Amino acid sequence: MNIIIKKQVFTLHPYGSLYWKDRNILLISDLHLGKISHFRKNGFAIPNSAIPKNFEKLNELLDLYQPQKIIFLGDLFHSTLNSEWYYFDNWVQLISQKIILIEGNHDIVAKQFYENLHVEVVERLQIDDFLLTHHPMETDNLFNFCGHIHPRVVLSGLGKQYLKIPCYFRKPNQLILPAFGEFTGNYTLKPSTNDKVYVLTPNEVIEVNLV
């Protein structure tokens, strides 16, 4: 699905990425690498095959869009270093794209590790009329792309049936990206009159009206 923001074209993907066509930039939020290994270490029965799934999805997107740059909108790595860092290290060395990480609250890995991989780490980033952050930030003149919330909405049906579905949550001057990583969890948001919601399905992104 394509949307227009400030005369720029952006593509929403069912994996939760945002492709900025005019700038050839791929935006991804809340990958939370290392979280699966952290849970497995603490006795949770999560299959080991879930770890490479994140990188398979990333590679699919790189093949699809051929972006010049990848910008992670925070919480790239879940906490302290564990075995999943080596998956990331290997992946970075295999791709050609420049990588920028906007720091999130979970990004506590020492910057030296990112510097060794030529990954640029910043607190926030402004490109044209757009402000890229991890936490949602209200601004007067800039449109904010952010993450952190892991947004989802509740779709209700007949017979008290309902579905909780991850989504892109758009306010008049902001777009909150869904969490990209496997096993990240989500937080339910309720849209107001001027908000737009784009839900993720296995094969497409669909705009839904919940107001």
N, C-alpha and C positions, 0 to 999 in steps of 0.2 A: 504494500500500500504506500502510495506517495502522498505527502502532505506539503503544503506551501506555508512557509513562515518567513515573513519579511522578504518576500519575493525570491526566496531560496527554496530549492527542492530537496526534501528529505524522504528517505525510504525507510519504512518500518518493516522489520523482518520478524517472522514468527519465533525466532530464537531470542528476540529482545534487543537486537542491535539497532542502531540508527546510522544510516549511511547518508552523508552530506554530499550530494552529487556535485554541486558547483565547486566544492573544495576538495573533492576526492578524499574525504576523511571518514573513517569508520569509528563510531562512538559506541562504547560498551561500558556498562556499569555493574558493579557488585558481582564480580566473578568469584570472589571468595575461594581462591585456590588454597589448598591446605586444610580446608574444613572437613573434607571427607576423611583424610588421613587422621585428623584430630579425633573425629568421632570413632573411627575404627580402633584407634589406640585406646580409647576409653570404653571399649566393649560393645559398641553399636554394630549391628550386623548389616553393614552397608557393603555391597559387593565391590571388590577391588576394580572391577571393570568400569565403575562410575568415574574413576579418576581421568582416564584418557578421553572420556566423552566430551569434556569441556574443550579439549584441544581439537577434537574432531569437528566440533561445531565451529570453532574459530577458523580452522582451515577451510571449511566449506564456504564461509563468508569471504575469506580472502580470495578464493577461487572465483566466487560469484562477482565481487565488486572490484577486485584488483586495486584496493585503495593505496594511496601514497603514504598515508599516515594512519596510525591507530591511536586513539586517545581513550584511556580507561578513566572513567569518572569515579574513581575511588574504590576502596575495598577490593583491590586486586588480589592481595594475599590475606588470608583470614586472620592470622596472628603471627606467632613466631615460626621460624623456619622448621620445616619437616621435609619428608621425602618428595613432596610434590614440587618443591622449589626446583628440583633437578629436571622435572618434566618441563617447567617453564623455561629454565636455562637452555635446555636443548631446543625447545620450540623457537625461542628468540633468535638463536644462532642459525636456524634453518630458514628464516624469513628475511625479506629485504626491507620491509616497511620500518619507518621511524616510529618509535613508541614513546608516548608521553603518558605519565601517570599523574593524575590529580589526586592528591593525598586524601584518603578517607580515614575515619576513626579507627578502622582495623589495620591500617597500613603502618605497622610498627617495625617491619623489617628494616634494618639499617640501610641508609641510602647508598652506602658503599657497594652493596650487592647489586643494586640497580645500576649504579655508575659503571660497574664492571661489565655490564651488558649493554652499555650506552643507552639506557632508558632514562629519559629526562623526568625528574620529579618536581612538581610545582604545587602550590597551594590552590591556585585557580588560574584560569586562562581566558583572556578575552580575544575573540576573533571577530572582526567587523562589529556588528551590532549584537553579538551573542556572548554571553558569559557562561563559561563551563565551570561547574563546581561539583563537589560531592554532596554536601548538604543543600537542600533547597534554599534559595536566596532571592528575596524580592528586590527588584531594582526598578528605577523609574524609566530608564530609556533602553535597557538591554534585555534581550530575551534570554532566559536562564535554562540551560540544559543541566540536569542533575540526576542523582540517584538516591542512595541511602535508604529510602522508604521501603523498597521492594513492594510496589503497589499491586493491589488486586481489587477486584470488585465482586459483589455478590449478584448473580443473575437468578431471579426467582421464576418458578414455573407453576403449573397447576399441581394441586395435591400437595402443597407445601414442599415441593421439590426446589432445590437450589444448587447452584454451582458457584464455587469460588475460583475465579480465573485471574491469573496475572495480567497486567495491562500496562500500557502507556497512559499516563494521566496528565492531561493537558489543561492548564489554567490559561487565562488570557495572555500572560507574559512568561509562561514557564512550561516545560515538558519534563516530567519525571519518568525516567526510563525504568523498565522492569529489571529485576535481578537476572543476570545472565547465567550465573553458576548453578550447577546441580545441587540439590538439597540445601537451598538457601532460606527457605521460608518466605512468607509474604505477610503484608499488613493491609487490612481492608480500609479502603477510602470510600467516602460517600460524595459523589459529585454534586455541585451546586449548579445554578442556572447557566452560568457562563463557562462551565467546564466541559471538556470532551474526553471520552474514554475510548481507547482502542484496545480490544482484548486480543490475547494470543490464542490461536488455535493451532493444531498440529501443522496445518498447511498454509494458513493465511492469517493476516491481521484484519480484524473487523471492527468498524466503529459501531458502538451501541449507544442508545439513548436511554439513560436511567433517571432522568429528571422529570 
